[in-house]
Every structure is written in structure tokens, then in C-alpha cells.
Amino acid sequence: MFQLDFKDRRPLYEQIKEKMKLLMINGVLKANEKIPSVRELAQSLTINPNTIQKSYKDLETEGFIYSVRGKGSFVTPLDHTANQSRCNELITELEKIAAELMYLNIQKEQIIACIDTIYQKGEAEPND
């Protein structure tokens, strides 16, 4: 599914969480699709299942996945109203990043072009 970078300074659970998010954002994992169980992923990555459990718990808290008792974890269908608090967090983060880029003398047009490119990629890849 993906590989972890053991030289990365970030904790493994954060790496797993970010990679899972990318798979969802890029449409590799679709809405309501079952994701690997904690044991399966821990075995394939050869890491402690508690690490996977922490990642899955965070993903569930952030609204990226949901759990069904006895069935496993699944990708949450996109619902714009349910994710409003997460959107607000990300907008705040984007404001901080934009301010830092402005401080580093990056032109506004360059930032806008970068965002436009991201949106074009997203529109080119259909999300069912």
C-alpha cells in the first residue's frame, strides 16, 4: 500500500495518517471502501499494531474514516457540512503558511498559481 520512512523525524503514526489521507484525497481509496485492518497493515509494514491504531483513531477523529463494529474501518464519504471544523483548521493553517511565504518574498501570483495547479489536478481526477 505504502512505505514508511524510518529516517523521517515525524512519528510513524503521523506518517501513516498522512499517507492514508493522501490515498483518500487522490481517490485511490474511495468513499465507503474498507481500509486494511490494524493487524493487516501492522503486518505488512512490520510495525506495532498500536501505532496503526493511533493513526486510525486520529483519522476517525478528523472524519476521514469511520468504524463499523465487527466489520472494520471504512473511508468516510465526503460531506462538506460535517467537515466544517476541519476546514476552519486548515484555513487557519493556510493563512499561517501564506504569511510565511509573504515574509520570504514569494509573490502572490506564484502562490495563487500553485493553488490553481492543485485545483486543476483535483478536477482532472474524478472523485466518486
A tleap script that builds the chain and sets N, CA, C and O, in Angstrom:
source leaprc.protein.ff14SB
mol = sequence {
  NMET PHE GLN LEU ASP PHE LYS ASP ARG ARG
  PRO LEU TYR GLU GLN ILE LYS GLU LYS MET
  LYS LEU LEU MET ILE ASN GLY VAL LEU LYS
  ALA ASN GLU LYS ILE PRO SER VAL ARG GLU
  LEU ALA GLN SER LEU THR ILE ASN PRO ASN
  THR ILE GLN LYS SER TYR LYS ASP LEU GLU
  THR GLU GLY PHE ILE TYR SER VAL ARG GLY
  LYS GLY SER PHE VAL THR PRO LEU ASP HIE
  THR ALA ASN GLN SER ARG CYS ASN GLU LEU
  ILE THR GLU LEU GLU LYS ILE ALA ALA GLU
  LEU MET TYR LEU ASN ILE GLN LYS GLU GLN
  ILE ILE ALA CYS ILE ASP THR ILE TYR GLN
  LYS GLY GLU ALA GLU PRO ASN CASP
}
set mol.1.N position { 0.824 -1.189 0.000 }
set mol.1.CA position { 0.000 0.000 0.000 }
set mol.1.C position { 0.871 1.257 0.000 }
set mol.1.O position { 0.704 2.129 -0.853 }
set mol.2.N position { 1.802 1.352 0.956 }
set mol.2.CA position { 2.772 2.439 1.006 }
set mol.2.C position { 3.913 2.027 1.910 }
set mol.2.O position { 3.846 1.008 2.598 }
set mol.3.N position { 4.962 2.833 1.900 }
set mol.3.CA position { 6.116 2.537 2.738 }
set mol.3.C position { 6.385 3.702 3.670 }
set mol.3.O position { 6.055 4.847 3.364 }
set mol.4.N position { 6.978 3.402 4.797 }
set mol.4.CA position { 7.318 4.421 5.778 }
set mol.4.C position { 8.793 4.764 5.668 }
set mol.4.O position { 9.610 3.941 5.256 }
set mol.5.N position { 9.119 5.997 6.044 }
set mol.5.CA position { 10.499 6.451 6.045 }
set mol.5.C position { 10.983 6.458 7.494 }
set mol.5.O position { 10.626 7.338 8.277 }
set mol.6.N position { 11.789 5.478 7.829 }
set mol.6.CA position { 12.252 5.345 9.209 }
set mol.6.C position { 13.299 6.405 9.569 }
set mol.6.O position { 13.658 6.546 10.738 }
set mol.7.N position { 13.788 7.145 8.576 }
set mol.7.CA position { 14.733 8.231 8.837 }
set mol.7.C position { 14.009 9.553 9.068 }
set mol.7.O position { 14.608 10.520 9.537 }
set mol.8.N position { 12.732 9.590 8.741 }
set mol.8.CA position { 11.915 10.781 8.934 }
set mol.8.C position { 11.801 11.073 10.430 }
set mol.8.O position { 11.667 10.150 11.233 }
set mol.9.N position { 11.852 12.343 10.806 }
set mol.9.CA position { 11.785 12.721 12.221 }
set mol.9.C position { 10.367 12.607 12.777 }
set mol.9.O position { 10.177 12.505 13.989 }
set mol.10.N position { 9.375 12.623 11.889 }
set mol.10.CA position { 7.990 12.532 12.360 }
set mol.10.C position { 7.694 11.133 12.887 }
set mol.10.O position { 8.244 10.151 12.389 }
set mol.11.N position { 6.831 11.039 13.888 }
set mol.11.CA position { 6.459 9.717 14.406 }
set mol.11.C position { 5.792 8.870 13.314 }
set mol.11.O position { 5.179 9.407 12.392 }
set mol.12.N position { 5.917 7.556 13.428 }
set mol.12.CA position { 5.357 6.652 12.431 }
set mol.12.C position { 3.845 6.826 12.282 }
set mol.12.O position { 3.322 6.780 11.169 }
set mol.13.N position { 3.140 7.025 13.402 }
set mol.13.CA position { 1.686 7.147 13.307 }
set mol.13.C position { 1.288 8.370 12.478 }
set mol.13.O position { 0.278 8.333 11.775 }
set mol.14.N position { 2.078 9.464 12.553 }
set mol.14.CA position { 1.788 10.648 11.747 }
set mol.14.C position { 2.044 10.364 10.272 }
set mol.14.O position { 1.275 10.800 9.415 }
set mol.15.N position { 3.119 9.637 9.967 }
set mol.15.CA position { 3.412 9.281 8.580 }
set mol.15.C position { 2.278 8.432 8.001 }
set mol.15.O position { 1.835 8.657 6.874 }
set mol.16.N position { 1.818 7.460 8.781 }
set mol.16.CA position { 0.733 6.584 8.328 }
set mol.16.C position { -0.523 7.408 8.071 }
set mol.16.O position { -1.182 7.254 7.043 }
set mol.17.N position { -0.842 8.282 9.014 }
set mol.17.CA position { -2.031 9.126 8.896 }
set mol.17.C position { -1.963 9.983 7.630 }
set mol.17.O position { -2.939 10.063 6.885 }
set mol.18.N position { -0.820 10.622 7.383 }
set mol.18.CA position { -0.673 11.478 6.202 }
set mol.18.C position { -0.749 10.678 4.903 }
set mol.18.O position { -1.352 11.127 3.929 }
set mol.19.N position { -0.141 9.500 4.891 }
set mol.19.CA position { -0.181 8.680 3.677 }
set mol.19.C position { -1.592 8.172 3.393 }
set mol.19.O position { -2.010 8.104 2.237 }
set mol.20.N position { -2.318 7.817 4.442 }
set mol.20.CA position { -3.713 7.381 4.272 }
set mol.20.C position { -4.562 8.536 3.746 }
set mol.20.O position { -5.395 8.343 2.859 }
set mol.21.N position { -4.355 9.731 4.287 }
set mol.21.CA position { -5.089 10.905 3.817 }
set mol.21.C position { -4.815 11.144 2.329 }
set mol.21.O position { -5.736 11.405 1.554 }
set mol.22.N position { -3.547 11.053 1.942 }
set mol.22.CA position { -3.192 11.260 0.532 }
set mol.22.C position { -3.876 10.241 -0.369 }
set mol.22.O position { -4.334 10.584 -1.459 }
set mol.23.N position { -3.948 8.994 0.078 }
set mol.23.CA position { -4.631 7.968 -0.715 }
set mol.23.C position { -6.105 8.309 -0.891 }
set mol.23.O position { -6.678 8.063 -1.953 }
set mol.24.N position { -6.715 8.871 0.137 }
set mol.24.CA position { -8.128 9.258 0.058 }
set mol.24.C position { -8.302 10.495 -0.814 }
set mol.24.O position { -9.190 10.542 -1.666 }
set mol.25.N position { -7.462 11.484 -0.600 }
set mol.25.CA position { -7.549 12.739 -1.350 }
set mol.25.C position { -7.319 12.491 -2.836 }
set mol.25.O position { -7.983 13.099 -3.676 }
set mol.26.N position { -6.395 11.612 -3.163 }
set mol.26.CA position { -6.089 11.326 -4.563 }
set mol.26.C position { -7.027 10.308 -5.198 }
set mol.26.O position { -6.858 9.946 -6.363 }
set mol.27.N position { -8.018 9.844 -4.437 }
set mol.27.CA position { -9.015 8.947 -4.992 }
set mol.27.C position { -8.598 7.492 -5.085 }
set mol.27.O position { -9.317 6.685 -5.674 }
set mol.28.N position { -7.460 7.141 -4.521 }
set mol.28.CA position { -7.036 5.741 -4.517 }
set mol.28.C position { -7.966 4.940 -3.612 }
set mol.28.O position { -8.383 3.832 -3.949 }
set mol.29.N position { -8.280 5.521 -2.461 }
set mol.29.CA position { -9.270 4.925 -1.557 }
set mol.29.C position { -10.563 5.712 -1.724 }
set mol.29.O position { -10.593 6.923 -1.504 }
set mol.30.N position { -11.617 5.031 -2.109 }
set mol.30.CA position { -12.908 5.674 -2.411 }
set mol.30.C position { -13.827 5.667 -1.186 }
set mol.30.O position { -13.589 4.946 -0.216 }
set mol.31.N position { -14.870 6.477 -1.251 }
set mol.31.CA position { -15.851 6.564 -0.178 }
set mol.31.C position { -16.440 5.190 0.119 }
set mol.31.O position { -16.758 4.430 -0.796 }
set mol.32.N position { -16.579 4.882 1.389 }
set mol.32.CA position { -17.131 3.617 1.895 }
set mol.32.C position { -16.279 2.389 1.585 }
set mol.32.O position { -16.717 1.262 1.816 }
set mol.33.N position { -15.074 2.589 1.069 }
set mol.33.CA position { -14.172 1.462 0.795 }
set mol.33.C position { -13.519 1.033 2.110 }
set mol.33.O position { -13.121 1.867 2.923 }
set mol.34.N position { -13.418 -0.266 2.298 }
set mol.34.CA position { -12.784 -0.817 3.503 }
set mol.34.C position { -11.281 -0.597 3.412 }
set mol.34.O position { -10.663 -0.833 2.374 }
set mol.35.N position { -10.706 -0.142 4.519 }
set mol.35.CA position { -9.255 0.009 4.572 }
set mol.35.C position { -8.679 -1.197 5.310 }
set mol.35.O position { -9.408 -1.885 6.025 }
set mol.36.N position { -7.382 -1.464 5.147 }
set mol.36.CA position { -6.798 -2.634 5.805 }
set mol.36.C position { -7.011 -2.590 7.318 }
set mol.36.O position { -7.008 -1.518 7.924 }
set mol.37.N position { -7.195 -3.754 7.913 }
set mol.37.CA position { -7.352 -3.821 9.364 }
set mol.37.C position { -6.035 -3.414 10.016 }
set mol.37.O position { -4.985 -3.377 9.376 }
set mol.38.N position { -6.124 -3.114 11.292 }
set mol.38.CA position { -4.940 -2.736 12.055 }
set mol.38.C position { -3.893 -3.842 11.966 }
set mol.38.O position { -2.715 -3.572 11.732 }
set mol.39.N position { -4.322 -5.079 12.152 }
set mol.39.CA position { -3.382 -6.201 12.107 }
set mol.39.C position { -2.761 -6.374 10.725 }
set mol.39.O position { -1.553 -6.584 10.606 }
set mol.40.N position { -3.583 -6.287 9.682 }
set mol.40.CA position { -3.070 -6.450 8.316 }
set mol.40.C position { -2.009 -5.399 7.999 }
set mol.40.O position { -0.935 -5.719 7.491 }
set mol.41.N position { -2.323 -4.141 8.307 }
set mol.41.CA position { -1.380 -3.065 7.989 }
set mol.41.C position { -0.129 -3.163 8.855 }
set mol.41.O position { 0.978 -2.932 8.369 }
set mol.42.N position { -0.291 -3.499 10.121 }
set mol.42.CA position { 0.870 -3.658 11.003 }
set mol.42.C position { 1.789 -4.766 10.499 }
set mol.42.O position { 3.013 -4.650 10.554 }
set mol.43.N position { 1.178 -5.840 10.006 }
set mol.43.CA position { 1.968 -6.961 9.487 }
set mol.43.C position { 2.693 -6.566 8.209 }
set mol.43.O position { 3.872 -6.881 8.043 }
set mol.44.N position { 2.000 -5.876 7.300 }
set mol.44.CA position { 2.635 -5.519 6.024 }
set mol.44.C position { 3.724 -4.463 6.213 }
set mol.44.O position { 4.693 -4.439 5.455 }
set mol.45.N position { 3.578 -3.588 7.214 }
set mol.45.CA position { 4.592 -2.560 7.464 }
set mol.45.C position { 5.612 -3.004 8.514 }
set mol.45.O position { 6.592 -2.306 8.772 }
set mol.46.N position { 5.375 -4.160 9.109 }
set mol.46.CA position { 6.201 -4.722 10.190 }
set mol.46.C position { 6.443 -3.704 11.311 }
set mol.46.O position { 7.578 -3.420 11.693 }
set mol.47.N position { 5.325 -3.168 11.821 }
set mol.47.CA position { 5.394 -2.269 12.972 }
set mol.47.C position { 4.327 -2.675 13.985 }
set mol.47.O position { 3.468 -3.508 13.697 }
set mol.48.N position { 4.390 -2.086 15.154 }
set mol.48.CA position { 3.473 -2.398 16.244 }
set mol.48.C position { 2.033 -2.011 15.881 }
set mol.48.O position { 1.802 -0.899 15.407 }
set mol.49.N position { 1.073 -2.898 16.094 }
set mol.49.CA position { -0.330 -2.582 15.801 }
set mol.49.C position { -0.856 -1.354 16.555 }
set mol.49.O position { -1.763 -0.677 16.070 }
set mol.50.N position { -0.293 -1.061 17.737 }
set mol.50.CA position { -0.723 0.126 18.481 }
set mol.50.C position { -0.446 1.416 17.702 }
set mol.50.O position { -1.182 2.395 17.825 }
set mol.51.N position { 0.613 1.406 16.909 }
set mol.51.CA position { 0.951 2.563 16.076 }
set mol.51.C position { -0.130 2.780 15.022 }
set mol.51.O position { -0.561 3.910 14.790 }
set mol.52.N position { -0.561 1.703 14.389 }
set mol.52.CA position { -1.628 1.780 13.382 }
set mol.52.C position { -2.923 2.227 14.059 }
set mol.52.O position { -3.649 3.070 13.532 }
set mol.53.N position { -3.203 1.663 15.217 }
set mol.53.CA position { -4.427 2.010 15.947 }
set mol.53.C position { -4.485 3.503 16.241 }
set mol.53.O position { -5.543 4.119 16.116 }
set mol.54.N position { -3.366 4.083 16.628 }
set mol.54.CA position { -3.317 5.527 16.919 }
set mol.54.C position { -3.603 6.333 15.651 }
set mol.54.O position { -4.330 7.325 15.696 }
set mol.55.N position { -3.036 5.913 14.530 }
set mol.55.CA position { -3.286 6.595 13.254 }
set mol.55.C position { -4.757 6.520 12.891 }
set mol.55.O position { -5.358 7.527 12.515 }
set mol.56.N position { -5.340 5.342 13.001 }
set mol.56.CA position { -6.745 5.147 12.656 }
set mol.56.C position { -7.650 5.968 13.584 }
set mol.56.O position { -8.655 6.526 13.143 }
set mol.57.N position { -7.288 6.035 14.861 }
set mol.57.CA position { -8.085 6.817 15.811 }
set mol.57.C position { -8.073 8.291 15.409 }
set mol.57.O position { -9.112 8.951 15.416 }
set mol.58.N position { -6.893 8.803 15.059 }
set mol.58.CA position { -6.781 10.200 14.622 }
set mol.58.C position { -7.563 10.441 13.336 }
set mol.58.O position { -8.246 11.457 13.205 }
set mol.59.N position { -7.467 9.511 12.387 }
set mol.59.CA position { -8.204 9.643 11.122 }
set mol.59.C position { -9.704 9.652 11.372 }
set mol.59.O position { -10.446 10.376 10.709 }
set mol.60.N position { -10.145 8.853 12.322 }
set mol.60.CA position { -11.569 8.817 12.642 }
set mol.60.C position { -11.994 10.124 13.316 }
set mol.60.O position { -13.057 10.666 13.013 }
set mol.61.N position { -11.170 10.620 14.218 }
set mol.61.CA position { -11.460 11.881 14.896 }
set mol.61.C position { -11.559 13.032 13.888 }
set mol.61.O position { -12.400 13.920 14.027 }
set mol.62.N position { -10.690 13.005 12.874 }
set mol.62.CA position { -10.681 14.059 11.857 }
set mol.62.C position { -11.754 13.847 10.785 }
set mol.62.O position { -11.932 14.697 9.913 }
set mol.63.N position { -12.468 12.723 10.844 }
set mol.63.CA position { -13.564 12.488 9.922 }
set mol.63.C position { -13.184 11.841 8.602 }
set mol.63.O position { -13.993 11.831 7.674 }
set mol.64.N position { -11.979 11.302 8.492 }
set mol.64.CA position { -11.556 10.659 7.253 }
set mol.64.C position { -12.035 9.216 7.145 }
set mol.64.O position { -12.271 8.717 6.044 }
set mol.65.N position { -12.180 8.543 8.292 }
set mol.65.CA position { -12.655 7.159 8.280 }
set mol.65.C position { -13.722 6.988 9.354 }
set mol.65.O position { -13.851 7.815 10.258 }
set mol.66.N position { -14.483 5.906 9.241 }
set mol.66.CA position { -15.442 5.529 10.279 }
set mol.66.C position { -15.322 4.034 10.501 }
set mol.66.O position { -14.906 3.296 9.608 }
set mol.67.N position { -15.690 3.592 11.694 }
set mol.67.CA position { -15.577 2.179 12.047 }
set mol.67.C position { -16.954 1.557 12.197 }
set mol.67.O position { -17.897 2.191 12.671 }
set mol.68.N position { -17.045 0.293 11.781 }
set mol.68.CA position { -18.251 -0.494 11.983 }
set mol.68.C position { -17.830 -1.694 12.810 }
set mol.68.O position { -16.975 -2.477 12.396 }
set mol.69.N position { -18.432 -1.835 13.975 }
set mol.69.CA position { -18.059 -2.901 14.893 }
set mol.69.C position { -18.166 -4.267 14.205 }
set mol.69.O position { -19.207 -4.618 13.648 }
set mol.70.N position { -17.084 -5.018 14.256 }
set mol.70.CA position { -17.057 -6.353 13.678 }
set mol.70.C position { -16.813 -6.383 12.176 }
set mol.70.O position { -16.637 -7.458 11.602 }
set mol.71.N position { -16.798 -5.217 11.529 }
set mol.71.CA position { -16.605 -5.149 10.071 }
set mol.71.C position { -15.288 -4.499 9.684 }
set mol.71.O position { -14.666 -4.893 8.698 }
set mol.72.N position { -14.857 -3.503 10.456 }
set mol.72.CA position { -13.611 -2.821 10.154 }
set mol.72.C position { -13.786 -1.327 9.997 }
set mol.72.O position { -14.782 -0.752 10.437 }
set mol.73.N position { -12.806 -0.707 9.364 }
set mol.73.CA position { -12.817 0.741 9.136 }
set mol.73.C position { -12.991 1.032 7.653 }
set mol.73.O position { -12.510 0.290 6.797 }
set mol.74.N position { -13.687 2.126 7.367 }
set mol.74.CA position { -14.041 2.487 6.005 }
set mol.74.C position { -13.788 3.968 5.768 }
set mol.74.O position { -13.774 4.761 6.709 }
set mol.75.N position { -13.588 4.340 4.502 }
set mol.75.CA position { -13.391 5.735 4.120 }
set mol.75.C position { -14.729 6.462 4.220 }
set mol.75.O position { -15.737 6.007 3.679 }
set mol.76.N position { -14.725 7.583 4.909 }
set mol.76.CA position { -15.932 8.384 5.082 }
set mol.76.C position { -16.289 9.084 3.777 }
set mol.76.O position { -15.427 9.711 3.161 }
set mol.77.N position { -17.559 8.989 3.340 }
set mol.77.CA position { -17.976 9.749 2.155 }
set mol.77.C position { -17.847 11.242 2.421 }
set mol.77.O position { -18.042 11.695 3.549 }
set mol.78.N position { -17.523 11.994 1.397 }
set mol.78.CA position { -17.329 13.433 1.531 }
set mol.78.C position { -18.650 14.114 1.835 }
set mol.78.O position { -19.611 14.006 1.074 }
set mol.79.N position { -18.683 14.815 2.958 }
set mol.79.CA position { -19.852 15.592 3.363 }
set mol.79.C position { -19.332 16.940 3.828 }
set mol.79.O position { -18.763 17.053 4.914 }
set mol.80.N position { -19.525 17.950 3.015 }
set mol.80.CA position { -18.936 19.258 3.289 }
set mol.80.C position { -19.397 19.865 4.607 }
set mol.80.O position { -18.624 20.583 5.242 }
set mol.81.N position { -20.611 19.608 5.037 }
set mol.81.CA position { -21.107 20.209 6.268 }
set mol.81.C position { -20.474 19.577 7.499 }
set mol.81.O position { -20.218 20.267 8.485 }
set mol.82.N position { -20.215 18.264 7.454 }
set mol.82.CA position { -19.666 17.567 8.617 }
set mol.82.C position { -18.208 17.938 8.879 }
set mol.82.O position { -17.731 17.790 10.004 }
set mol.83.N position { -17.498 18.413 7.868 }
set mol.83.CA position { -16.075 18.697 7.999 }
set mol.83.C position { -15.777 20.181 8.192 }
set mol.83.O position { -14.640 20.603 7.981 }
set mol.84.N position { -16.752 20.972 8.582 }
set mol.84.CA position { -16.561 22.413 8.690 }
set mol.84.C position { -15.470 22.789 9.686 }
set mol.84.O position { -14.683 23.699 9.424 }
set mol.85.N position { -15.413 22.104 10.821 }
set mol.85.CA position { -14.382 22.451 11.808 }
set mol.85.C position { -12.989 22.142 11.265 }
set mol.85.O position { -12.047 22.900 11.496 }
set mol.86.N position { -12.859 21.030 10.547 }
set mol.86.CA position { -11.558 20.694 9.949 }
set mol.86.C position { -11.198 21.707 8.875 }
set mol.86.O position { -10.035 22.091 8.751 }
set mol.87.N position { -12.178 22.142 8.100 }
set mol.87.CA position { -11.936 23.174 7.079 }
set mol.87.C position { -11.423 24.452 7.733 }
set mol.87.O position { -10.493 25.081 7.228 }
set mol.88.N position { -12.023 24.833 8.845 }
set mol.88.CA position { -11.588 26.038 9.552 }
set mol.88.C position { -10.145 25.902 10.035 }
set mol.88.O position { -9.368 26.852 9.943 }
set mol.89.N position { -9.784 24.724 10.550 }
set mol.89.CA position { -8.407 24.477 10.988 }
set mol.89.C position { -7.434 24.618 9.822 }
set mol.89.O position { -6.377 25.234 9.956 }
set mol.90.N position { -7.798 24.041 8.680 }
set mol.90.CA position { -6.916 24.083 7.515 }
set mol.90.C position { -6.782 25.493 6.946 }
set mol.90.O position { -5.706 25.882 6.492 }
set mol.91.N position { -7.871 26.257 6.971 }
set mol.91.CA position { -7.805 27.650 6.510 }
set mol.91.C position { -6.856 28.449 7.407 }
set mol.91.O position { -6.065 29.253 6.913 }
set mol.92.N position { -6.932 28.231 8.708 }
set mol.92.CA position { -6.022 28.905 9.645 }
set mol.92.C position { -4.577 28.531 9.346 }
set mol.92.O position { -3.689 29.384 9.352 }
set mol.93.N position { -4.354 27.247 9.083 }
set mol.93.CA position { -3.005 26.772 8.745 }
set mol.93.C position { -2.521 27.400 7.436 }
set mol.93.O position { -1.363 27.799 7.321 }
set mol.94.N position { -3.422 27.481 6.449 }
set mol.94.CA position { -3.079 28.089 5.159 }
set mol.94.C position { -2.733 29.565 5.335 }
set mol.94.O position { -1.814 30.067 4.688 }
set mol.95.N position { -3.458 30.259 6.200 }
set mol.95.CA position { -3.163 31.671 6.464 }
set mol.95.C position { -1.754 31.834 7.030 }
set mol.95.O position { -1.031 32.754 6.648 }
set mol.96.N position { -1.367 30.941 7.939 }
set mol.96.CA position { -0.022 30.997 8.520 }
set mol.96.C position { 1.037 30.743 7.451 }
set mol.96.O position { 2.060 31.425 7.396 }
set mol.97.N position { 0.770 29.740 6.595 }
set mol.97.CA position { 1.723 29.410 5.525 }
set mol.97.C position { 1.845 30.569 4.545 }
set mol.97.O position { 2.952 30.924 4.139 }
set mol.98.N position { 0.711 31.164 4.161 }
set mol.98.CA position { 0.728 32.293 3.233 }
set mol.98.C position { 1.501 33.470 3.833 }
set mol.98.O position { 2.261 34.135 3.129 }
set mol.99.N position { 1.309 33.729 5.125 }
set mol.99.CA position { 2.029 34.820 5.783 }
set mol.99.C position { 3.532 34.570 5.766 }
set mol.99.O position { 4.323 35.489 5.548 }
set mol.100.N position { 3.917 33.314 5.998 }
set mol.100.CA position { 5.348 32.988 5.980 }
set mol.100.C position { 5.921 33.113 4.570 }
set mol.100.O position { 7.036 33.604 4.393 }
set mol.101.N position { 5.165 32.672 3.573 }
set mol.101.CA position { 5.618 32.811 2.188 }
set mol.101.C position { 5.750 34.288 1.803 }
set mol.101.O position { 6.681 34.670 1.094 }
set mol.102.N position { 4.820 35.102 2.270 }
set mol.102.CA position { 4.881 36.537 2.008 }
set mol.102.C position { 6.143 37.128 2.651 }
set mol.102.O position { 6.827 37.956 2.050 }
set mol.103.N position { 6.435 36.696 3.865 }
set mol.103.CA position { 7.644 37.143 4.567 }
set mol.103.C position { 8.902 36.765 3.783 }
set mol.103.O position { 9.886 37.504 3.775 }
set mol.104.N position { 8.854 35.609 3.127 }
set mol.104.CA position { 10.003 35.124 2.348 }
set mol.104.C position { 10.022 35.698 0.933 }
set mol.104.O position { 10.771 35.226 0.077 }
set mol.105.N position { 9.195 36.718 0.691 }
set mol.105.CA position { 9.134 37.436 -0.589 }
set mol.105.C position { 8.666 36.585 -1.763 }
set mol.105.O position { 9.066 36.827 -2.902 }
set mol.106.N position { 7.826 35.598 -1.496 }
set mol.106.CA position { 7.214 34.836 -2.584 }
set mol.106.C position { 6.042 35.671 -3.100 }
set mol.106.O position { 5.209 36.131 -2.319 }
set mol.107.N position { 5.984 35.857 -4.396 }
set mol.107.CA position { 4.952 36.690 -4.993 }
set mol.107.C position { 3.572 36.056 -4.860 }
set mol.107.O position { 3.432 34.836 -4.948 }
set mol.108.N position { 2.560 36.881 -4.650 }
set mol.108.CA position { 1.179 36.426 -4.510 }
set mol.108.C position { 0.750 35.610 -5.729 }
set mol.108.O position { 0.045 34.610 -5.597 }
set mol.109.N position { 1.175 36.035 -6.901 }
set mol.109.CA position { 0.816 35.328 -8.140 }
set mol.109.C position { 1.352 33.902 -8.149 }
set mol.109.O position { 0.697 32.991 -8.656 }
set mol.110.N position { 2.545 33.708 -7.588 }
set mol.110.CA position { 3.146 32.380 -7.526 }
set mol.110.C position { 2.346 31.464 -6.593 }
set mol.110.O position { 2.155 30.284 -6.887 }
set mol.111.N position { 1.886 32.009 -5.482 }
set mol.111.CA position { 1.078 31.236 -4.534 }
set mol.111.C position { -0.258 30.875 -5.174 }
set mol.111.O position { -0.713 29.737 -5.070 }
set mol.112.N position { -0.877 31.835 -5.829 }
set mol.112.CA position { -2.166 31.606 -6.489 }
set mol.112.C position { -2.012 30.572 -7.598 }
set mol.112.O position { -2.870 29.704 -7.762 }
set mol.113.N position { -0.923 30.661 -8.362 }
set mol.113.CA position { -0.671 29.684 -9.431 }
set mol.113.C position { -0.517 28.281 -8.861 }
set mol.113.O position { -0.980 27.309 -9.458 }
set mol.114.N position { 0.129 28.177 -7.713 }
set mol.114.CA position { 0.304 26.876 -7.054 }
set mol.114.C position { -1.054 26.310 -6.648 }
set mol.114.O position { -1.328 25.131 -6.874 }
set mol.115.N position { -1.894 27.134 -6.055 }
set mol.115.CA position { -3.231 26.691 -5.643 }
set mol.115.C position { -4.064 26.320 -6.866 }
set mol.115.O position { -4.786 25.323 -6.841 }
set mol.116.N position { -3.971 27.108 -7.933 }
set mol.116.CA position { -4.697 26.792 -9.172 }
set mol.116.C position { -4.280 25.431 -9.719 }
set mol.116.O position { -5.123 24.662 -10.180 }
set mol.117.N position { -2.989 25.133 -9.671 }
set mol.117.CA position { -2.483 23.846 -10.156 }
set mol.117.C position { -3.060 22.698 -9.332 }
set mol.117.O position { -3.438 21.663 -9.881 }
set mol.118.N position { -3.124 22.881 -8.032 }
set mol.118.CA position { -3.686 21.849 -7.150 }
set mol.118.C position { -5.148 21.606 -7.501 }
set mol.118.O position { -5.587 20.460 -7.593 }
set mol.119.N position { -5.902 22.688 -7.696 }
set mol.119.CA position { -7.320 22.551 -8.031 }
set mol.119.C position { -7.511 21.905 -9.403 }
set mol.119.O position { -8.431 21.108 -9.589 }
set mol.120.N position { -6.652 22.241 -10.363 }
set mol.120.CA position { -6.746 21.620 -11.692 }
set mol.120.C position { -6.500 20.130 -11.620 }
set mol.120.O position { -7.191 19.358 -12.285 }
set mol.121.N position { -5.524 19.705 -10.823 }
set mol.121.CA position { -5.264 18.278 -10.639 }
set mol.121.C position { -6.478 17.590 -10.030 }
set mol.121.O position { -6.856 16.495 -10.448 }
set mol.122.N position { -7.086 18.237 -9.041 }
set mol.122.CA position { -8.252 17.689 -8.368 }
set mol.122.C position { -9.449 17.566 -9.304 }
set mol.122.O position { -10.213 16.606 -9.211 }
set mol.123.N position { -9.614 18.522 -10.197 }
set mol.123.CA position { -10.731 18.487 -11.149 }
set mol.123.C position { -10.501 17.437 -12.229 }
set mol.123.O position { -11.456 16.873 -12.762 }
set mol.124.N position { -9.231 17.171 -12.554 }
set mol.124.CA position { -8.908 16.190 -13.588 }
set mol.124.C position { -9.128 14.769 -13.104 }
set mol.124.O position { -9.410 13.877 -13.903 }
set mol.125.N position { -8.999 14.548 -11.786 }
set mol.125.CA position { -9.188 13.220 -11.206 }
set mol.125.C position { -10.576 13.145 -10.601 }
set mol.125.O position { -10.826 13.757 -9.562 }
set mol.126.N position { -11.498 12.401 -11.232 }
set mol.126.CA position { -12.855 12.355 -10.694 }
set mol.126.C position { -12.907 11.644 -9.356 }
set mol.126.O position { -12.341 10.563 -9.191 }
set mol.127.N position { -13.597 12.268 -8.392 }
set mol.127.CA position { -13.808 11.659 -7.072 }
set mol.127.C position { -15.228 11.191 -6.986 }
set mol.127.O position { -16.152 12.004 -6.942 }
set mol.128.N position { -15.422 9.872 -6.962 }
set mol.128.CA position { -16.782 9.320 -6.896 }
set mol.128.C position { -17.274 9.297 -5.493 }
set mol.128.O position { -18.399 8.866 -5.240 }
savepdb mol mol.pdb
quit
